[in-house]
Amino acid sequence: MPTLGAQVVPARFGELRRALAQLTAEEVGALDPALGDWLRRPLGREALTTYLIAAAGSTFVCLMSLEPAGVMVLERGEKAARVRLLAVAPDMRRRGLARTLLEHADGVTRRAGLRWLWMLVPAANLPATRCALSCGYRRYRPQYMRRAHPASLPSALAPVSLDPVPLDQASSELTLWISRAARQGDAWCADLATHDVRPWSFAAPSTGIIYHIRAARQTVGLAAVQRETEAHVALWLWLDRAHWGSEVEMSVLKALLGSLDFEPHTLDVELGSTEHLRYAAPLYKAAGFVPLLRERVVMIKRLPRAG
């Protein structure tokens, strides 16, 4: 239920300026650092106010007893609305105003003909995480696996091969396997996962090599290898569900490491879906990996159909 005495209205210049005056750059940029960066510039607060007002219909102020107490910015995407800014004045927190703003976002999103809302929440921001979860949001692919010691992986037990993907096919193959992974392991939000949130949840390597994974003469997945530093390598792995947590998966890791000319001290493995990680976690833990929470977690909400 909305907080008694609270009213969410489209932002007007004066109200928005007063709302932003109560917030720091870190608070404004919690969900989108680019917005917080405005406040670090000369006359940045005035410039940000003008910029947000120009985005007609997407910026809202929460009034408490007619005084600006919070602000929210929504951005329409292909399939969903993204909450880019959600902040409440320090002296008005813990009164349910953030929840009131998010509930208002539900109605705005429905009227726009969309069924999804999402935001990028810093994992360390526990109040924002609790608020999102209490409003019906779910975490999407919040973890990855890391091995931070030089011990070797177990011996490969299944025959697999890695075939480099030609550069002109890399984009289409990534799209194919990202979509397949979402359908197999995050079916509840597969449509959104392959569109609006893809740039944030699947950070495709900017350098490195992309491989087709083959087992028993069939293509069973896609992998990407990127060297982050002299001692740090990141692997992306999209694998058919039939091979999650199997000898094939560990053999693929072994083959990917074998493609390097050194053994990294730190190895990160990004799996293609939430269910893949959950299913294969025991295999990785037995090999010395630990699950780590992403620095920024995608939170998604599917809105119920009207009526």
Secondary structure per residue as TSV (DSSP state, phi and psi in degrees):
chain	resnum	aa	ss	phi	psi
A	1	M	-	360.0	142.1
A	2	P	-	-61.5	150.5
A	3	T	-	-67.1	133.9
A	4	L	T	-59.4	128.6
A	5	G	T	89.9	-6.1
A	6	A	E	-94.0	143.2
A	7	Q	E	-139.7	128.3
A	8	V	E	-102.7	125.1
A	9	V	E	-134.6	155.6
A	10	P	E	-57.4	139.0
A	11	A	-	-69.3	137.4
A	12	R	-	-111.3	156.8
A	13	F	H	-53.6	-51.3
A	14	G	H	-63.8	-43.6
A	15	E	H	-66.5	-42.2
A	16	L	H	-65.3	-41.1
A	17	R	H	-62.0	-41.2
A	18	R	H	-68.5	-35.8
A	19	A	H	-65.9	-45.1
A	20	L	H	-67.7	-28.9
A	21	A	H	-63.6	-20.0
A	22	Q	T	-92.0	-0.3
A	23	L	S	-118.4	150.0
A	24	T	-	-89.7	168.4
A	25	A	H	-60.5	-37.4
A	26	E	H	-65.7	-39.5
A	27	E	H	-70.2	-41.8
A	28	V	H	-66.4	-34.0
A	29	G	T	-96.2	13.0
A	30	A	S	-59.9	-42.6
A	31	L	S	-94.2	-21.1
A	32	D	-	-149.0	97.8
A	33	P	H	-55.2	-26.0
A	34	A	H	-61.2	-34.0
A	35	L	H	-71.6	-39.7
A	36	G	H	-63.9	-32.0
A	37	D	H	-62.4	-28.0
A	38	W	H	-57.6	-39.6
A	39	L	T	-72.0	-12.6
A	40	R	T	-89.7	-3.0
A	41	R	S	-93.9	157.9
A	42	P	T	-58.4	131.0
A	43	L	T	57.3	27.3
A	44	G	H	-65.6	-34.6
A	45	R	H	-65.0	-42.9
A	46	E	H	-65.9	-40.7
A	47	A	H	-64.4	-41.3
A	48	L	H	-65.6	-41.8
A	49	T	H	-58.3	-46.2
A	50	T	H	-63.2	-41.7
A	51	Y	H	-63.3	-43.8
A	52	L	H	-70.4	-37.4
A	53	I	H	-64.3	-35.2
A	54	A	H	-64.6	-25.2
A	55	A	S	-81.9	74.6
A	56	A	T	-57.1	133.6
A	57	G	T	80.6	-0.8
A	58	S	S	-110.7	-7.6
A	59	T	E	-116.1	131.8
A	60	F	E	-131.2	146.7
A	61	V	E	-116.4	137.3
A	62	C	E	-96.4	118.9
A	63	L	E	-97.5	135.1
A	64	M	E	-121.7	113.7
A	65	S	T	54.7	41.5
A	66	L	T	72.2	4.6
A	67	E	E	-106.0	137.7
A	68	P	E	-60.9	124.6
A	69	A	E	-125.2	-12.4
A	70	G	E	-163.9	165.4
A	71	V	E	-144.3	147.3
A	72	M	E	-141.5	140.1
A	73	V	E	-123.2	127.0
A	74	L	E	-112.0	142.0
A	75	E	E	-127.2	125.7
A	76	R	E	-79.1	133.5
A	77	G	-	-114.4	-159.9
A	78	E	S	-71.2	-42.9
A	79	K	S	-119.5	-14.0
A	80	A	E	-147.3	168.2
A	81	A	E	-102.5	135.6
A	82	R	E	-103.0	132.5
A	83	V	E	-84.1	105.5
A	84	R	E	-91.3	-24.7
A	85	L	E	-144.7	131.6
A	86	L	E	-148.2	108.3
A	87	A	E	-149.4	145.8
A	88	V	E	-124.9	141.6
A	89	A	-	-56.0	141.6
A	90	P	G	-53.0	-41.0
A	91	D	G	-79.7	-1.6
A	92	M	G	-115.1	11.2
A	93	R	-	-79.1	166.3
A	94	R	S	62.3	30.1
A	95	R	S	-120.1	7.3
A	96	G	S	83.8	14.5
A	97	L	H	-72.4	-37.3
A	98	A	H	-62.5	-40.9
A	99	R	H	-64.4	-39.1
A	100	T	H	-60.6	-42.8
A	101	L	H	-63.1	-43.8
A	102	L	H	-67.3	-35.5
A	103	E	H	-65.5	-35.9
A	104	H	H	-65.4	-36.5
A	105	A	H	-61.0	-33.6
A	106	D	H	-57.2	-49.3
A	107	G	H	-66.2	-41.1
A	108	V	H	-60.8	-42.1
A	109	T	H	-67.4	-42.3
A	110	R	H	-61.5	-44.5
A	111	R	H	-64.4	-24.2
A	112	A	T	-81.9	-1.2
A	113	G	T	81.7	19.5
A	114	L	-	-107.5	156.9
A	115	R	-	-114.1	-1.3
A	116	W	E	-131.4	148.6
A	117	L	E	-128.8	148.0
A	118	W	E	-152.8	160.5
A	119	M	E	-152.4	160.7
A	120	L	E	-110.7	104.8
A	121	V	E	-105.3	129.6
A	122	P	E	-59.9	130.9
A	123	A	T	-59.7	-30.7
A	124	A	T	-78.8	-10.0
A	125	N	-	-87.3	83.9
A	126	L	H	-65.6	-40.7
A	127	P	H	-59.3	-41.8
A	128	A	H	-66.0	-39.4
A	129	T	H	-64.1	-46.8
A	130	R	H	-62.2	-40.5
A	131	C	H	-62.9	-45.8
A	132	A	H	-62.1	-46.1
A	133	L	H	-62.4	-40.3
A	134	S	H	-68.2	-21.3
A	135	C	T	-94.0	9.0
A	136	G	T	96.3	8.8
A	137	Y	-	-80.4	154.0
A	138	R	E	-125.4	147.7
A	139	R	E	-73.5	139.9
A	140	Y	E	-117.7	118.6
A	141	R	S	45.4	62.1
A	142	P	-	-79.4	-12.7
A	143	Q	E	-128.3	160.7
A	144	Y	E	-138.3	174.1
A	145	M	E	-110.0	141.8
A	146	R	E	-136.6	138.3
A	147	R	E	-119.6	116.1
A	148	A	-	-115.3	49.2
A	149	H	S	-155.1	159.3
A	150	P	-	-85.1	8.6
A	151	A	-	-63.1	145.3
A	152	S	-	-74.2	153.0
A	153	L	-	-74.2	160.5
A	154	P	-	-58.4	158.2
A	155	S	-	-62.0	143.1
A	156	A	-	-67.8	134.2
A	157	L	-	-114.1	-15.5
A	158	A	S	-119.3	138.8
A	159	P	-	-73.2	120.7
A	160	V	E	-135.0	159.4
A	161	S	E	-135.8	153.9
A	162	L	E	-117.6	122.8
A	163	D	E	-115.4	117.0
A	164	P	E	-56.9	137.6
A	165	V	-	-88.8	127.3
A	166	P	-	-56.7	146.5
A	167	L	H	-56.6	-36.9
A	168	D	H	-74.3	-8.5
A	169	Q	H	-108.5	-7.4
A	170	A	H	-60.0	-47.0
A	171	S	H	-62.5	-45.7
A	172	S	H	-67.8	-36.5
A	173	E	H	-69.0	-39.8
A	174	L	H	-60.8	-45.0
A	175	T	H	-60.5	-43.5
A	176	L	H	-60.6	-48.6
A	177	W	H	-78.9	-30.1
A	178	I	H	-63.7	-43.2
A	179	S	H	-64.4	-43.0
A	180	R	H	-64.6	-42.5
A	181	A	H	-62.7	-40.9
A	182	A	H	-64.5	-42.5
A	183	R	H	-65.1	-37.1
A	184	Q	H	-80.8	-30.7
A	185	G	H	-125.4	-6.0
A	186	D	-	-143.6	52.2
A	187	A	G	-59.9	-28.7
A	188	W	G	-63.5	-25.0
A	189	C	G	-134.9	27.4
A	190	A	H	-59.3	-38.5
A	191	D	H	-61.2	-45.6
A	192	L	H	-71.8	-36.5
A	193	A	H	-62.7	-28.0
A	194	T	T	-94.5	2.6
A	195	H	T	-126.9	-95.0
A	196	D	T	-60.1	-44.1
A	197	V	T	-91.3	-2.1
A	198	R	H	-56.6	-44.9
A	199	P	H	-61.6	-24.0
A	200	W	H	-94.3	-30.7
A	201	S	H	-95.1	-23.5
A	202	F	-	-124.2	85.8
A	203	A	-	-81.4	88.0
A	204	A	-	-59.1	141.4
A	205	P	-	-61.7	137.5
A	206	S	S	-81.6	-24.2
A	207	T	S	-134.6	177.9
A	208	G	S	103.6	-164.5
A	209	I	E	-128.2	142.3
A	210	I	E	-109.4	134.5
A	211	Y	E	-123.5	143.8
A	212	H	E	-78.6	139.5
A	213	I	E	-102.5	126.6
A	214	R	E	-123.2	137.4
A	215	A	E	-142.8	136.2
A	216	A	T	51.2	41.5
A	217	R	T	65.7	16.2
A	218	Q	E	-121.4	149.1
A	219	T	E	-80.3	118.6
A	220	V	E	-116.5	2.3
A	221	G	E	176.4	-177.0
A	222	L	E	-136.7	143.3
A	223	A	E	-137.8	151.7
A	224	A	E	-133.7	142.7
A	225	V	E	-123.8	130.5
A	226	Q	E	-137.7	132.1
A	227	R	E	-88.2	112.2
A	228	E	E	-79.2	-47.3
A	229	T	E	-141.4	-173.1
A	230	E	T	-62.5	-24.3
A	231	A	T	-124.8	11.5
A	232	H	E	-132.3	124.0
A	233	V	E	-124.5	139.5
A	234	A	E	-113.7	133.9
A	235	L	E	-117.0	137.8
A	236	W	E	-110.6	136.8
A	237	L	E	-137.8	116.7
A	238	W	E	-113.0	117.5
A	239	L	E	-132.6	141.3
A	240	D	-	-57.3	143.1
A	241	R	G	-54.7	-33.8
A	242	A	G	-60.4	-19.5
A	243	H	G	-110.9	6.9
A	244	W	T	-62.0	131.2
A	245	G	T	67.2	18.4
A	246	S	S	-102.6	177.7
A	247	E	H	-60.5	-31.6
A	248	V	H	-61.6	-43.4
A	249	E	H	-62.7	-45.1
A	250	M	H	-68.7	-34.0
A	251	S	H	-66.6	-35.0
A	252	V	H	-63.4	-44.5
A	253	L	H	-60.1	-42.5
A	254	K	H	-61.4	-43.4
A	255	A	H	-67.8	-38.4
A	256	L	H	-64.6	-41.7
A	257	L	H	-66.5	-35.1
A	258	G	H	-66.8	-19.2
A	259	S	T	-77.5	-11.4
A	260	L	S	-88.8	159.9
A	261	D	S	-96.3	13.6
A	262	F	S	-157.8	165.3
A	263	E	-	-105.7	114.5
A	264	P	-	-69.5	147.0
A	265	H	S	-72.5	-38.3
A	266	T	E	-117.3	126.6
A	267	L	E	-126.1	119.8
A	268	D	E	-103.9	136.5
A	269	V	E	-122.9	120.3
A	270	E	E	-102.5	116.4
A	271	L	E	-93.9	154.7
A	272	G	S	-71.7	-14.3
A	273	S	S	-155.6	163.2
A	274	T	H	-62.6	-43.9
A	275	E	H	-67.8	-35.4
A	276	H	H	-59.6	-47.7
A	277	L	H	-62.4	-43.3
A	278	R	H	-62.5	-41.6
A	279	Y	H	-70.8	-38.2
A	280	A	H	-94.2	-4.2
A	281	A	H	-53.5	-42.7
A	282	P	H	-59.2	-37.9
A	283	L	H	-62.7	-44.8
A	284	Y	H	-69.7	-40.7
A	285	K	H	-62.4	-38.6
A	286	A	H	-64.8	-23.8
A	287	A	T	-94.9	10.6
A	288	G	T	94.0	8.8
A	289	F	-	-86.9	153.6
A	290	V	E	-127.9	144.4
A	291	P	E	-78.2	136.2
A	292	L	E	-123.2	143.2
A	293	L	E	-78.6	136.2
A	294	R	-	-62.8	151.7
A	295	E	S	-62.3	-37.1
A	296	R	E	-130.5	127.3
A	297	V	E	-108.6	132.1
A	298	V	E	-76.4	125.8
A	299	M	E	-114.5	131.2
A	300	I	E	-128.0	142.2
A	301	K	E	-131.0	130.7
A	302	R	E	-100.4	127.3
A	303	L	-	-84.9	139.0
A	304	P	-	-68.9	153.1
A	305	R	-	-67.2	143.9
A	306	A	-	-61.6	140.4
A	307	G	-	80.2	360.0
